[in-house]
Amino acid sequence: MTPRIYVPRDSGALALGAEKVAKAIEKELADRGIEAKIVRNGSRGAYFLEPMVEVATENGRVAYGPVKPSEVKSLFDSGFLTGGHHKRWLGAPDKIPFLARQTRLTFARCGVINPLSLDHYKAHGGLKGLQNAVAMAPAEIVKQVTESGLRGRGGAGFPTGIKWKTVLDTTADKKYIVCNADEGDSATFADRMIMEGDPFVLIEGMAIAGVATGATKGFVYIRSEYPHAVAMMQKAVEAARKTGLLGLNVLGSPTAFDMEIRVGAGAYVCGEETSLLNSLEGKRGVVRAKPPLPAIQGLFGKPTVINNVISLASVPVIMDKGAAFYKDFGMGRSRGTIPIQIAGNVRYGGLFEAAFGMTLGEIVDDIGGGTATGRPVKAVQVGGPLGAYFPRSLFDTPFDYEAFAAKDGLIGHAGITVFDDTADMLKQARFAMEFCAIESCGKCTPCRIGSTRGVETIDKIARGIEPEKQIELVTDLCNTMKFGSLCALGGFTPYPVMSAINHFREDFKPAPVAEAAE
């Protein structure tokens, strides 16, 4: 049997040197005259172990990592093609503690398969959901997704089934499915991992959405900063067309659905659904006032389903295993699993898919291993640059939409950024306002002007100019932005600002003036 070596080509692994490792393995194979197949898979998401090389042996796959190019020769000397021991030996990938503790539904194939092999995809359970869907009435598919409890994984947590039902029930000559892959939040990489490691699951999810709502065309809007994801998705779409997964007769059914990949131009605000629609239409990426809702009057004025990558990629498992299976995971109104992305000053950074319900403390201290610096954790920002800063006193908060909302926080796209005790929370609050000012589309006054005034006011606090008065002013300003902004950019900026003020008030006090020597 020809040895099979897996080397990730995911952006995160490439950034850590995976390409050099792959080339070193190729050279070593040539020098030793060994025939082996190198498979460029996606990452499993344990980035602290990347580049993680795996080899298929008679006893299953064996992982090694993080591997340096200079260590490849010693790997071969240690007999790694048969799972031999080496200082980088990790054993069976699914037994690695970080991966073994996960509940992988959406990411079950990530890092396991060749991302561009449909045969590999099908061999690992792919297309079963779509096969079931094309044999069902559209209303039955929508009912299944609704009963599963799936909510939007892009940030708002809106029930996916309600969106789909609205589009299904709206009469029109053309309907669209739009995938929001403009993953712009700090500490988020789940969308990218799916597109680079298991692109067919997103295509399958979009095709199911099309069958369910009567939409015949789909668009994936990917941020320009993701060139590898763009290339992977384009190749996957071409392969899907050739094999009948997309086209006039999806999987041989009478239903038509095709899709295209579109690239954004780098505007953070285009992650907001109506700005994204304007951008797709070739217009300036500014927020639209609602109503009308995109589900009724969306892309080119037609009924449109807009879902995040993870929302759509979660649909195939629901249609394969059933609504009850998916709903059995989670807590409260937060059902299924959530891909938690752990980043920042943290020891074990990476993607951790788990059912809703783990506490923030478990995620940061147990899974993430605390800070990389070894210093105490001071704050954790959950939900990207618009998420609240949680102090250790709130680490008992379960990962659940309603639980976070009750603590004036939000889960968002489930990105977690860890800060140690050297972080200055006044500077972080200023950054939130500055970020909003820079990224604002400029359409509404509370966001456009409020964020600029916010930066100025926080600067006055830093200079010790009537700090209590300025804090009162910032609080009032945040209230106006929260309730007066057209979209979440201005509406959610108060979350990081006010949480920094409320939980880390000591950072907003003027620095003590040294007493003059007597």
C-alpha positions in Angstrom: 0.0 0.0 0.0 1.3 3.4 -1.0 1.9 5.5 2.2 -0.4 8.5 2.5 0.9 11.6 4.2 -1.5 14.5 5.2 -0.1 18.0 5.3 -2.6 20.9 5.9 -3.0 23.7 3.3 -5.3 25.7 5.5 -4.3 29.4 5.8 -3.5 29.0 9.5 -1.2 26.1 8.9 0.4 27.8 5.9 1.1 30.9 8.1 2.9 28.5 10.5 5.1 27.0 7.8 3.1 24.1 6.4 4.2 24.7 2.8 7.9 24.5 3.8 7.2 21.2 5.7 5.4 19.8 2.6 8.3 20.6 0.3 10.8 19.1 2.8 8.7 15.9 2.9 8.6 15.8 -0.9 12.4 16.2 -1.1 13.0 13.5 1.6 10.8 11.1 -0.3 12.7 11.7 -3.5 16.1 11.4 -1.8 15.1 8.1 -0.2 13.4 6.8 -3.3 10.1 6.3 -1.4 6.8 6.4 -3.2 4.1 8.1 -1.1 1.0 10.3 -1.7 0.9 13.7 -0.1 -2.6 14.8 0.6 -3.1 18.5 1.3 -6.0 18.5 3.8 -7.5 21.3 5.9 -6.6 21.9 9.5 -8.3 20.2 12.4 -8.1 23.5 14.1 -5.6 22.8 16.9 -3.4 25.6 15.7 -0.9 25.4 18.6 0.1 22.0 17.0 0.4 23.3 13.4 1.9 22.3 11.1 0.5 19.0 12.1 1.5 16.2 9.8 -0.5 12.9 9.7 0.4 9.6 8.2 -2.1 6.8 7.4 -0.9 3.5 9.0 -2.3 0.0 9.3 -3.5 1.0 12.8 -5.1 4.3 11.7 -3.7 7.8 11.3 -0.9 9.0 13.5 -0.1 12.7 14.0 3.1 14.6 14.5 3.4 18.3 15.4 4.2 21.1 15.4 6.7 19.9 12.7 9.5 22.1 11.5 11.1 21.6 8.1 14.4 20.9 9.8 12.8 18.0 11.6 11.5 16.1 8.6 14.7 14.1 8.1 14.6 12.9 11.7 10.9 12.0 11.2 11.8 9.6 8.4 14.7 8.2 10.4 12.3 7.5 13.2 10.0 5.5 10.9 7.1 8.0 10.9 5.6 6.4 7.7 4.6 3.5 10.0 3.8 5.6 13.0 7.2 5.4 14.7 7.9 7.4 17.8 9.6 10.9 17.5 9.7 13.9 19.8 6.8 15.4 17.7 4.7 12.2 18.0 1.1 12.9 19.0 -0.6 9.6 18.4 -4.1 9.2 17.0 -5.4 12.7 16.1 -8.8 12.1 17.6 -7.2 11.1 20.9 -5.3 14.4 21.3 -7.1 16.0 24.3 -8.0 19.3 22.6 -9.7 17.3 19.8 -11.0 14.4 21.8 -13.2 16.7 24.0 -15.0 18.2 21.1 -18.4 17.4 19.7 -17.8 17.6 16.0 -20.9 17.8 13.8 -20.3 20.7 11.4 -16.5 20.2 11.4 -16.5 16.4 11.4 -14.5 16.2 8.2 -12.2 19.2 8.6 -8.6 18.1 8.6 -9.7 14.5 7.8 -10.5 14.6 4.1 -9.0 15.9 0.9 -11.1 19.1 0.6 -11.5 18.8 -3.2 -12.4 15.1 -3.4 -16.1 14.5 -3.7 -15.5 10.8 -3.4 -13.7 11.4 -0.1 -16.5 13.7 1.0 -19.2 11.1 0.2 -17.1 8.4 1.9 -17.3 10.4 5.1 -21.1 10.9 5.1 -21.4 13.8 2.7 -24.4 14.4 0.4 -26.8 12.3 2.6 -28.6 15.5 3.7 -29.1 16.7 0.2 -30.2 13.3 -1.0 -32.9 13.3 1.7 -33.9 16.9 0.8 -34.5 16.4 -2.9 -36.9 13.6 -2.0 -38.9 15.9 0.3 -41.4 18.7 -0.1 -39.9 22.2 0.4 -42.2 22.9 3.4 -41.0 19.6 5.0 -37.3 20.7 4.7 -38.1 24.1 6.3 -40.0 22.4 9.1 -37.0 20.1 9.8 -34.6 23.0 10.0 -37.0 25.0 12.2 -37.5 22.1 14.6 -33.8 21.6 14.9 -33.5 24.9 16.7 -30.7 26.1 14.4 -30.0 29.8 14.8 -27.8 32.1 12.8 -24.2 31.5 13.6 -23.0 34.8 12.2 -23.9 36.8 15.2 -27.5 37.7 15.6 -28.7 34.2 16.5 -31.9 34.6 14.4 -33.8 31.3 13.9 -32.8 29.9 10.5 -36.1 28.2 9.8 -38.1 31.4 10.1 -35.9 33.1 7.4 -36.3 30.1 5.1 -40.1 29.9 5.6 -40.5 33.6 4.8 -38.6 33.2 1.5 -40.6 30.0 0.7 -43.9 31.7 1.3 -43.0 34.8 -0.7 -44.1 34.5 -4.4 -41.5 35.7 -6.9 -40.1 34.7 -10.3 -36.6 34.5 -8.9 -35.2 33.8 -5.4 -31.6 33.7 -4.1 -29.4 32.1 -1.4 -26.6 34.3 -0.2 -23.8 33.0 2.0 -22.2 35.7 4.1 -18.5 34.6 4.2 -17.3 38.1 5.0 -15.7 36.9 8.3 -14.3 40.1 9.6 -14.4 39.8 13.4 -11.1 39.5 15.4 -10.4 36.0 16.6 -12.7 34.3 14.1 -11.6 31.7 11.5 -14.4 29.1 11.5 -15.8 30.1 8.2 -12.4 30.1 6.6 -11.7 26.6 8.0 -14.9 25.2 6.5 -14.2 26.8 3.1 -10.6 25.6 3.0 -11.1 22.3 4.7 -14.6 21.0 3.7 -16.0 23.3 1.0 -18.6 20.7 -0.2 -20.5 20.9 3.1 -21.2 24.6 2.4 -22.2 23.8 -1.2 -24.5 21.1 0.0 -26.0 23.3 2.7 -26.7 26.1 0.1 -28.2 23.6 -2.3 -30.5 22.3 0.5 -31.5 25.9 1.2 -32.3 26.4 -2.5 -34.4 23.2 -2.7 -36.3 24.3 0.5 -37.1 27.8 -0.6 -37.4 27.6 -4.4 -34.2 29.6 -5.0 -32.3 28.6 -8.1 -29.1 30.8 -7.7 -26.7 31.2 -4.8 -23.8 33.5 -4.1 -20.9 33.1 -1.6 -19.6 36.5 -0.6 -16.0 36.0 0.6 -13.7 38.7 2.0 -10.7 39.5 -0.2 -8.4 38.8 2.7 -9.2 35.1 2.2 -7.5 34.2 -1.2 -7.0 30.5 -0.3 -10.7 30.2 0.6 -11.7 31.9 -2.6 -9.5 29.6 -4.7 -10.8 26.5 -2.8 -14.4 27.4 -3.1 -14.1 28.2 -6.9 -12.5 24.8 -7.5 -15.1 23.0 -5.4 -18.0 24.7 -7.2 -16.5 23.7 -10.6 -16.2 20.1 -9.3 -19.8 20.1 -8.0 -21.1 21.3 -11.4 -19.2 18.5 -13.2 -20.7 15.8 -11.0 -24.3 17.1 -11.0 -24.3 18.3 -7.5 -25.1 21.8 -8.9 -26.9 22.6 -12.2 -30.3 22.1 -13.8 -30.9 18.8 -12.1 -29.4 18.7 -8.6 -28.4 15.1 -7.8 -30.6 14.0 -10.7 -33.7 15.7 -9.3 -36.0 18.1 -11.3 -34.7 20.9 -9.0 -32.2 23.4 -10.4 -29.6 25.2 -8.3 -26.3 26.8 -9.2 -23.9 29.2 -7.4 -21.1 31.7 -7.8 -18.2 32.9 -5.7 -17.9 36.7 -5.3 -15.1 38.6 -3.5 -15.6 41.6 -1.3 -13.3 44.6 -1.3 -12.4 44.7 2.4 -15.1 46.7 4.1 -16.0 45.4 7.6 -19.5 46.8 7.3 -20.2 44.5 4.4 -20.6 41.7 6.9 -23.9 43.4 7.7 -26.5 41.6 5.4 -27.9 44.7 3.6 -24.5 46.2 3.0 -23.4 42.9 1.6 -26.4 42.9 -0.7 -25.5 46.4 -2.0 -21.9 45.2 -2.6 -23.1 42.1 -4.5 -25.3 44.4 -6.7 -22.2 46.5 -7.5 -23.3 49.4 -5.3 -21.5 51.1 -2.5 -21.5 48.9 0.6 -23.9 51.0 2.8 -26.6 49.7 5.2 -30.2 49.6 3.9 -33.0 50.6 6.1 -35.4 47.8 7.1 -38.2 47.0 6.2 -38.4 45.6 3.6 -36.6 42.6 5.0 -34.1 40.8 2.7 -36.2 37.7 2.9 -39.0 39.5 1.1 -37.0 42.1 -1.0 -33.3 41.2 -1.0 -30.8 40.7 -3.7 -31.9 42.6 -6.9 -35.2 43.2 -5.1 -36.0 39.4 -4.9 -36.7 37.2 -1.9 -33.3 36.2 -0.5 -32.0 33.8 2.2 -28.9 35.3 3.8 -27.1 32.9 6.1 -23.6 32.7 7.6 -21.2 29.9 6.4 -21.6 27.9 9.7 -25.4 28.2 9.6 -25.5 26.7 6.1 -22.7 24.2 6.8 -24.8 22.9 9.8 -27.8 22.1 7.6 -26.5 18.9 6.0 -26.1 17.1 9.3 -29.7 18.2 10.3 -31.1 16.8 7.1 -29.0 13.6 7.4 -29.5 12.8 11.1 -32.8 14.6 11.7 -34.0 17.6 13.7 -34.3 15.7 17.0 -30.7 14.5 16.8 -29.4 18.1 16.3 -31.7 19.6 18.9 -30.5 17.1 21.5 -27.3 19.1 21.8 -27.2 22.5 23.6 -29.2 24.3 26.3 -32.2 26.6 26.4 -33.0 28.2 23.1 -29.4 27.6 21.9 -29.4 24.2 20.2 -26.8 22.2 18.4 -23.1 22.9 18.5 -21.1 26.1 18.2 -17.5 26.4 16.8 -15.7 28.4 19.5 -12.6 30.1 18.2 -10.0 30.6 20.9 -7.4 33.3 20.2 -5.4 36.2 21.7 -3.0 35.7 24.6 -3.9 32.1 25.1 -1.9 28.9 25.4 -3.9 26.5 23.3 -5.4 28.6 20.5 -7.7 27.0 17.9 -11.2 26.0 17.0 -13.2 24.0 19.6 -16.7 22.7 18.4 -18.9 21.9 21.3 -22.6 21.9 22.3 -23.8 25.1 23.8 -23.6 25.2 27.6 -19.9 25.1 28.5 -18.9 28.0 30.8 -16.6 30.8 29.7 -14.2 29.7 32.4 -14.0 26.2 31.2 -13.3 27.4 27.7 -10.6 29.9 28.7 -8.9 28.1 31.6 -9.4 24.4 30.8 -9.6 24.2 27.0 -7.5 27.3 26.2 -5.0 26.6 29.1 -5.0 30.2 30.3 -2.6 32.8 28.9 0.4 32.2 26.7 2.4 34.5 28.9 1.5 32.7 32.0 0.1 35.8 33.6 -3.4 36.0 35.1 -6.3 36.4 32.7 -7.7 39.9 33.1 -10.4 40.0 30.4 -12.0 38.0 27.6 -13.7 39.6 24.7 -16.4 37.4 23.2 -18.0 38.2 19.8 -15.3 40.0 18.0 -14.5 43.8 18.1 -18.1 44.5 18.9 -18.3 42.0 21.8 -18.2 42.8 25.5 -15.2 42.3 27.8 -15.9 39.8 30.5 -13.9 39.8 33.7 -13.1 36.6 35.7 -16.1 37.3 37.9 -18.4 36.4 34.9 -16.5 33.2 33.9 -19.4 31.1 35.2 -21.6 32.4 32.3 -22.6 29.5 30.1 -22.0 29.7 26.3 -25.6 30.4 25.4 -27.2 33.4 23.5 -29.6 34.3 26.3 -27.1 33.8 29.1 -24.7 36.2 27.4 -27.4 38.7 26.7 -28.4 38.7 30.4 -24.8 39.8 31.2 -24.8 42.6 28.6 -22.7 40.5 26.2 -23.2 38.7 22.9 -21.8 35.5 21.4 -21.6 36.9 17.9 -19.5 34.6 15.7 -18.1 32.9 18.8 -14.6 34.3 18.6 -12.9 34.6 22.0 -9.9 36.9 22.5 -8.0 36.5 25.8 -6.1 39.3 27.5 -3.7 39.1 30.5 -3.3 41.5 33.4 -1.1 43.9 31.4 -4.1 45.0 29.2 -5.2 48.6 29.5 -9.0 48.5 29.2 -9.3 52.3 28.6 -7.1 51.7 25.4 -9.4 48.8 24.4 -12.5 51.0 24.8 -10.9 53.7 22.7 -10.0 51.0 20.1 -13.6 50.0 19.9 -14.7 53.6 19.1 -11.9 54.1 16.7 -12.6 50.8 14.9 -16.3 51.9 14.5 -15.3 55.4 13.2 -12.9 53.8 10.6 -15.3 51.1 9.4 -18.6 53.0 9.5 -20.3 53.2 6.2 -21.3 56.7 7.1 -25.0 56.4 6.4 -26.3 57.1 9.9 -25.3 59.8 12.3 -25.1 57.9 15.6 -22.5 55.6 14.2 -20.6 58.0 12.0 -20.4 60.9 14.4 -20.9 59.1 17.7 -17.8 56.9 17.3 -15.7 60.0 16.4 -16.9 61.9 19.5 -16.4 58.7 21.5 -12.7 58.6 20.6 -12.3 62.3 21.6 -14.1 61.8 24.9 -12.1 58.7 25.9 -8.9 60.6 25.1 -10.0 63.3 27.6 -10.4 60.6 30.2 -6.9 59.4 29.5 -5.6 62.9 30.0 -7.4 63.2 33.3 -9.8 65.9 32.1 -12.9 65.6 34.4 -12.9 61.8 34.0 -16.3 61.2 35.8 -18.0 63.8 33.6 -16.5 62.2 30.5 -17.6 58.7 31.5 -21.1 60.1 32.0 -20.9 61.6 28.5 -19.6 58.3 27.0 -22.4 56.4 28.7 -25.0 58.7 27.1 -23.3 58.5 23.8 -23.3 54.7 23.9 -27.0 54.7 24.7 -27.6 56.9 21.6 -25.5 54.6 19.4 -27.1 51.5 20.7 -30.6 52.5 20.0 -30.1 55.0 17.1 -27.8 53.2 14.7 -29.1 51.6 11.6 -27.0 48.4 12.0 -25.0 46.4 14.5 -21.7 48.2 13.8 -22.8 51.4 15.6 -25.4 49.5 17.7 -23.0 47.0 19.2 -19.9 49.2 19.7 -21.3 50.2 23.1 -20.8 46.6 24.3 -17.0 46.7 24.5 -16.9 50.3 25.6 -19.4 50.0 28.4 -18.2 46.6 29.6 -14.7 48.0 29.8 -16.0 50.9 31.9 -18.3 48.9 34.1 -16.0 45.9 34.8 -12.6 47.6 34.8 -13.3 51.1 36.2 -9.8 51.3 37.8 -8.3 51.6 34.2 -10.4 54.8 33.7 -8.9 56.6 36.7 -6.2 59.2 36.2 -2.7 57.9 36.9 -1.6 58.9 40.4 0.7 61.9 40.5 3.9 61.2 42.3 4.2 63.2 45.5 6.9 65.9 45.6 9.9 65.0 47.7 9.8 66.8 51.0 
